[in-house]
Amino acid sequence: MKPRSRWARALAGALAFVFGLAMAAPAAAGPLPPLRTTAPAAAPLATAAAARVDALTPAQLASVAPQTTEAAPSTSSPSFFKTGKGVAVLALLAAGVGYTAYSAVHDRKPVKSPIR
């Protein structure tokens, strides 16, 4: 068995120290605060929002209104595999599978090793 070098021992020690700190951190943090069981009050926020909308002028409301003049994007695009890139992907995939099959059949005898 090969003796370990000093830097390998130092690295293993540092990793063990960092792992120990990571495992001890939650315990040192103390107990968790209790979970809140009630929802926060949303009424003041809703009231403030309604007041701000009421204060807007008609010109400001028109500038913020949703615009419906845009046409929806077309979904009639061709399939990916009918494009040039798709055909190239399929050709590369077929070449890879073919080479794998060829390599498996024409492989030299496996290496005989006492380790295996």
C-alpha positions, 0 to 999 in steps of 0.5 A, spaced: 500 500 500 502 506 498 503 511 503 499 517 503 503 524 502 502 530 507 498 534 503 493 528 502 492 528 510 491 535 511 486 535 505 482 530 509 483 533 516 480 540 513 474 536 509 473 532 516 473 539 520 468 543 515 463 537 515 463 537 522 462 544 522 456 543 517 453 538 522 454 542 528 451 549 525 444 547 526 445 544 533 448 551 535 443 555 532 438 554 537 431 552 537 427 555 531 421 560 533 414 558 533 411 558 526 405 563 525 398 560 525 394 566 522 395 569 516 397 577 516 392 582 515 391 584 508 385 589 509 390 595 510 394 593 503 387 593 500 384 599 502 391 603 500 391 600 493 383 602 492 385 609 495 391 610 490 386 607 484 381 612 486 386 618 485 388 616 478 386 621 473 382 617 467 389 619 462 393 615 467 388 609 468 388 609 460 395 608 460 395 602 465 389 599 462 391 592 458 392 593 451 388 588 446 391 590 439 396 585 439 395 578 435 396 572 439 403 568 437 402 563 431 402 556 434 403 553 427 410 552 427 413 546 423 415 540 428 423 541 430 425 534 427 422 537 420 427 543 420 434 543 418 437 542 425 432 537 427 434 533 421 442 534 423 440 532 430 437 525 428 443 524 423 448 525 429 443 520 433 443 515 428 450 515 427 452 515 434 447 509 435 450 505 429 457 506 431 456 503 438 453 497 435 459 496 430 463 497 436 460 492 440 460 487 435 467 488 432 470 489 439 477 486 440 477 481 446 477 484 453 483 486 457 485 480 461 487 483 468 488 480 475 484 486 478 478 484 474 
